[in-house]
Amino acid sequence: MVGDSTTITDPQSGKAKKFTFDYSYWSHDGFTEDPVTKMNEKDGADSNYASQTDVFNDLGLEVLDNAFNG
């Protein structure tokens, strides 16, 4: 994954296919569980993990803003 693009590779043929989205999030590794909130957060500055905080900042804030503004 790089930015808004995700590339998957067929394990049998080795052929790669690239997909581009408005947002593309990594959620497989690179996280630790916060002992207080029980939410997964990045385990370091160089982690590619997209936490719920990241997703909320990208998508949720705009939704809430639109809801409050009617």
N, CA and C atoms as an extended XYZ file, in Angstrom:
210
Properties=species:S:1:pos:R:3:atomname:S:1:resname:S:1:resid:I:1 pbc="F F F"
N         0.835       -1.176        0.000 N   MET     1
C         0.000        0.000        0.000 CA  MET     1
C         0.881        1.241        0.000 C   MET     1
N         0.496        2.158       -0.850 N   VAL     2
C         1.159        3.450       -0.889 CA  VAL     2
C         0.080        4.512       -1.086 C   VAL     2
N        -0.071        5.373       -0.088 N   GLY     3
C        -1.087        6.422       -0.196 CA  GLY     3
C        -2.475        5.854       -0.370 C   GLY     3
N        -3.139        6.226       -1.467 N   ASP     4
C        -4.505        5.767       -1.717 CA  ASP     4
C        -4.565        4.532       -2.610 C   ASP     4
N        -3.420        3.888       -2.844 N   SER     5
C        -3.370        2.718       -3.717 CA  SER     5
C        -2.999        1.451       -2.960 C   SER     5
N        -3.617        0.361       -3.369 N   THR     6
C        -3.336       -0.959       -2.809 CA  THR     6
C        -3.033       -1.909       -3.958 C   THR     6
N        -1.948       -2.647       -3.852 N   THR     7
C        -1.582       -3.620       -4.876 CA  THR     7
C        -1.662       -5.009       -4.281 C   THR     7
N        -2.357       -5.895       -4.986 N   ILE     8
C        -2.422       -7.292       -4.549 CA  ILE     8
C        -1.783       -8.159       -5.629 C   ILE     8
N        -1.207       -9.264       -5.186 N   THR     9
C        -0.530      -10.174       -6.105 CA  THR     9
C        -1.142      -11.557       -5.995 C   THR     9
N        -1.494      -12.126       -7.144 N   ASP    10
C        -2.018      -13.488       -7.196 CA  ASP    10
C        -0.879      -14.432       -6.831 C   ASP    10
N        -1.022      -15.218       -5.759 N   PRO    11
C         0.082      -16.076       -5.322 CA  PRO    11
C         0.404      -17.193       -6.316 C   PRO    11
N        -0.552      -17.570       -7.150 N   GLN    12
C        -0.297      -18.641       -8.114 CA  GLN    12
C         0.386      -18.128       -9.378 C   GLN    12
N        -0.108      -17.033       -9.923 N   SER    13
C         0.449      -16.535      -11.184 CA  SER    13
C         1.531      -15.486      -10.975 C   SER    13
N         1.540      -14.842       -9.795 N   GLY    14
C         2.488      -13.775       -9.534 CA  GLY    14
C         2.074      -12.448      -10.162 C   GLY    14
N         0.923      -12.427      -10.818 N   LYS    15
C         0.439      -11.211      -11.471 CA  LYS    15
C        -0.081      -10.231      -10.414 C   LYS    15
N         0.367       -8.974      -10.537 N   ALA    16
C        -0.036       -7.940       -9.590 CA  ALA    16
C        -1.135       -7.075      -10.202 C   ALA    16
N        -2.045       -6.617       -9.353 N   LYS    17
C        -3.130       -5.730       -9.771 CA  LYS    17
C        -3.193       -4.581       -8.777 C   LYS    17
N        -3.210       -3.349       -9.310 N   LYS    18
C        -3.231       -2.151       -8.468 CA  LYS    18
C        -4.641       -1.575       -8.447 C   LYS    18
N        -5.092       -1.213       -7.255 N   PHE    19
C        -6.396       -0.598       -7.061 CA  PHE    19
C        -6.171        0.767       -6.402 C   PHE    19
N        -6.934        1.759       -6.833 N   THR    20
C        -6.837        3.098       -6.261 CA  THR    20
C        -8.188        3.484       -5.684 C   THR    20
N        -8.159        4.011       -4.471 N   PHE    21
C        -9.360        4.381       -3.738 CA  PHE    21
C        -9.238        5.827       -3.262 C   PHE    21
N       -10.328        6.384       -2.735 N   ASP    22
C       -10.242        7.693       -2.098 CA  ASP    22
C        -9.305        7.610       -0.896 C   ASP    22
N        -9.428        6.518       -0.149 N   TYR    23
C        -8.562        6.236        0.995 CA  TYR    23
C        -8.232        4.755        0.969 C   TYR    23
N        -7.043        4.413        1.427 N   SER    24
C        -6.632        3.020        1.512 CA  SER    24
C        -5.914        2.855        2.848 C   SER    24
N        -6.408        1.940        3.679 N   TYR    25
C        -5.893        1.814        5.044 CA  TYR    25
C        -5.252        0.455        5.293 C   TYR    25
N        -4.136        0.472        6.009 N   TRP    26
C        -3.433       -0.743        6.437 CA  TRP    26
C        -3.896       -1.089        7.845 C   TRP    26
N        -4.299       -2.354        8.056 N   SER    27
C        -4.783       -2.729        9.392 CA  SER    27
C        -4.323       -4.123        9.812 C   SER    27
N        -3.220       -4.610        9.254 N   HIS    28
C        -2.804       -5.983        9.522 CA  HIS    28
C        -1.757       -6.125       10.616 C   HIS    28
N        -0.855       -5.175       10.718 N   ASP    29
C         0.166       -5.228       11.762 CA  ASP    29
C         0.690       -3.812       11.997 C   ASP    29
N         1.617       -3.686       12.908 N   GLY    30
C         2.184       -2.379       13.201 CA  GLY    30
C         1.392       -1.612       14.241 C   GLY    30
N         0.710       -2.347       15.137 N   PHE    31
C        -0.099       -1.692       16.149 CA  PHE    31
C         0.089       -2.325       17.513 C   PHE    31
N        -0.303       -1.581       18.521 N   THR    32
C        -0.372       -2.085       19.887 CA  THR    32
C        -1.728       -1.691       20.454 C   THR    32
N        -2.184       -2.423       21.450 N   GLU    33
C        -3.472       -2.111       22.076 CA  GLU    33
C        -3.253       -1.172       23.248 C   GLU    33
N        -3.975       -0.058       23.228 N   ASP    34
C        -3.922        0.883       24.346 CA  ASP    34
C        -4.583        0.213       25.546 C   ASP    34
N        -3.893        0.097       26.691 N   PRO    35
C        -4.457       -0.622       27.833 CA  PRO    35
C        -5.678        0.063       28.449 C   PRO    35
N        -5.825        1.352       28.252 N   VAL    36
C        -6.949        2.088       28.835 CA  VAL    36
C        -8.162        2.045       27.916 C   VAL    36
N        -7.980        2.430       26.649 N   THR    37
C        -9.111        2.516       25.716 CA  THR    37
C        -9.405        1.201       25.011 C   THR    37
N        -8.435        0.278       25.029 N   LYS    38
C        -8.517       -1.007       24.330 CA  LYS    38
C        -8.545       -0.840       22.810 C   LYS    38
N        -8.238        0.366       22.322 N   MET    39
C        -8.176        0.611       20.890 CA  MET    39
C        -6.771        0.333       20.387 C   MET    39
N        -6.661       -0.124       19.150 N   ASN    40
C        -5.360       -0.340       18.540 CA  ASN    40
C        -4.815        0.985       18.046 C   ASN    40
N        -3.550        1.243       18.360 N   GLU    41
C        -2.874        2.458       17.928 CA  GLU    41
C        -1.536        2.082       17.310 C   GLU    41
N        -0.981        2.974       16.499 N   LYS    42
C         0.306        2.723       15.853 CA  LYS    42
C         1.360        2.380       16.895 C   LYS    42
N         2.236        1.436       16.552 N   ASP    43
C         3.275        1.037       17.507 CA  ASP    43
C         4.569        1.828       17.333 C   ASP    43
N         4.574        2.790       16.440 N   GLY    44
C         5.741        3.639       16.246 CA  GLY    44
C         5.501        4.649       15.145 C   GLY    44
N         6.396        5.618       15.052 N   ALA    45
C         6.238        6.692       14.072 CA  ALA    45
C         6.307        6.182       12.631 C   ALA    45
N         7.025        5.079       12.393 N   ASP    46
C         7.171        4.569       11.035 CA  ASP    46
C         6.142        3.491       10.690 C   ASP    46
N         5.166        3.266       11.562 N   SER    47
C         4.129        2.264       11.324 CA  SER    47
C         3.170        2.719       10.228 C   SER    47
N         2.750        1.782        9.374 N   ASN    48
C         1.754        2.060        8.338 CA  ASN    48
C         0.334        1.801        8.825 C   ASN    48
N         0.202        1.315       10.049 N   TYR    49
C        -1.114        0.951       10.581 CA  TYR    49
C        -2.040        2.163       10.625 C   TYR    49
N        -3.276        1.971       10.177 N   ALA    50
C        -4.300        3.023       10.229 CA  ALA    50
C        -5.219        2.733       11.408 C   ALA    50
N        -5.092        3.537       12.448 N   SER    51
C        -5.910        3.344       13.643 CA  SER    51
C        -7.312        3.903       13.416 C   SER    51
N        -8.210        3.624       14.348 N   GLN    52
C        -9.553        4.191       14.275 CA  GLN    52
C        -9.482        5.719       14.332 C   GLN    52
N        -8.490        6.240       15.021 N   THR    53
C        -8.297        7.689       15.078 CA  THR    53
C        -7.974        8.240       13.692 C   THR    53
N        -7.107        7.545       12.956 N   ASP    54
C        -6.772        7.966       11.592 CA  ASP    54
C        -8.003        7.958       10.692 C   ASP    54
N        -8.771        6.882       10.755 N   VAL    55
C        -9.968        6.756        9.924 CA  VAL    55
C       -10.979        7.835       10.300 C   VAL    55
N       -11.167        8.056       11.590 N   PHE    56
C       -12.100        9.090       12.038 CA  PHE    56
C       -11.669       10.465       11.542 C   PHE    56
N       -10.375       10.762       11.647 N   ASN    57
C        -9.886       12.061       11.186 CA  ASN    57
C       -10.082       12.239        9.684 C   ASN    57
N        -9.930       11.172        8.913 N   ASP    58
C       -10.107       11.243        7.459 CA  ASP    58
C       -11.573       11.309        7.046 C   ASP    58
N       -12.426       10.545        7.723 N   LEU    59
C       -13.818       10.401        7.282 CA  LEU    59
C       -14.849       10.927        8.272 C   LEU    59
N       -14.668       10.647        9.523 N   GLY    60
C       -15.678       10.956       10.535 CA  GLY    60
C       -15.880       12.424       10.807 C   GLY    60
N       -14.800       13.194       10.822 N   LEU    61
C       -14.929       14.615       11.117 CA  LEU    61
C       -15.824       15.319       10.099 C   LEU    61
N       -15.645       14.986        8.829 N   GLU    62
C       -16.471       15.601        7.781 CA  GLU    62
C       -17.935       15.186        7.919 C   GLU    62
N       -18.170       13.925        8.242 N   VAL    63
C       -19.542       13.452        8.433 CA  VAL    63
C       -20.208       14.196        9.596 C   VAL    63
N       -19.502       14.322       10.715 N   LEU    64
C       -20.044       15.040       11.865 CA  LEU    64
C       -20.281       16.508       11.545 C   LEU    64
N       -19.342       17.110       10.853 N   ASP    65
C       -19.479       18.517       10.477 CA  ASP    65
C       -20.727       18.707        9.611 C   ASP    65
N       -20.931       17.845        8.639 N   ASN    66
C       -22.113       17.929        7.774 CA  ASN    66
C       -23.395       17.687        8.567 C   ASN    66
N       -23.357       16.766        9.511 N   ALA    67
C       -24.550       16.470       10.314 CA  ALA    67
C       -24.925       17.674       11.187 C   ALA    67
N       -23.926       18.306       11.804 N   PHE    68
C       -24.207       19.455       12.663 CA  PHE    68
C       -24.660       20.677       11.869 C   PHE    68
N       -24.207       20.767       10.626 N   ASN    69
C       -24.577       21.906        9.784 CA  ASN    69
C       -25.853       21.667        8.974 C   ASN    69
N       -26.389       20.470        9.075 N   GLY    70
C       -27.639       20.156        8.380 CA  GLY    70
C       -27.385       19.845        6.972 C   GLY    70
